[in-house]
Amino acid sequence: MDETEYRQTYREVNKRKCAFEKAINARRCTCSQAKRFNLADREGVACESDEAHESCVRLLNIMRQKASFSLQLTQVPGPLPHAKEVKVQIGGMLGIQALLYPEKNDADIADDIHGLISKATTKYNRLEAFPYTEIVKSVVKFQGRLRKHTRNK
């Protein structure tokens, strides 16, 4: 299956792609509304709720905008390059989790994206009112997998 055919089939199979698919596939976040599936030799994640999907997409867009300066970007027209997108998704959710559950400040995994967004929305009344200054600090602090450097001897 070539890449174009794969992407077309993916869109047909996954009508509501999870906004946090990269974070979930990296096994650094979980979500009560996520449904995993396999296509060819890859794993995808679908969202089982229109409402949850909408709030996740809105939150992720806001986090990208708020973190753009810290990520040395002048504009954010959509999804970021892979490493920066992972940093925003995972770092952002770990930041929200730490705000809601200070005892999980050093956690490696954000539990239930949908639950965290719902609880934070209840606490701060709306997505735009989240304390993004604190969330962006977690985005900046987050480090993905470190590259292995090999030396020629």
Beta strands, then each sheet from edge to edge (+ up, - down):
strand 1: 34-39
strand 2: 42-47
sheet 1: 1+ 2-
end
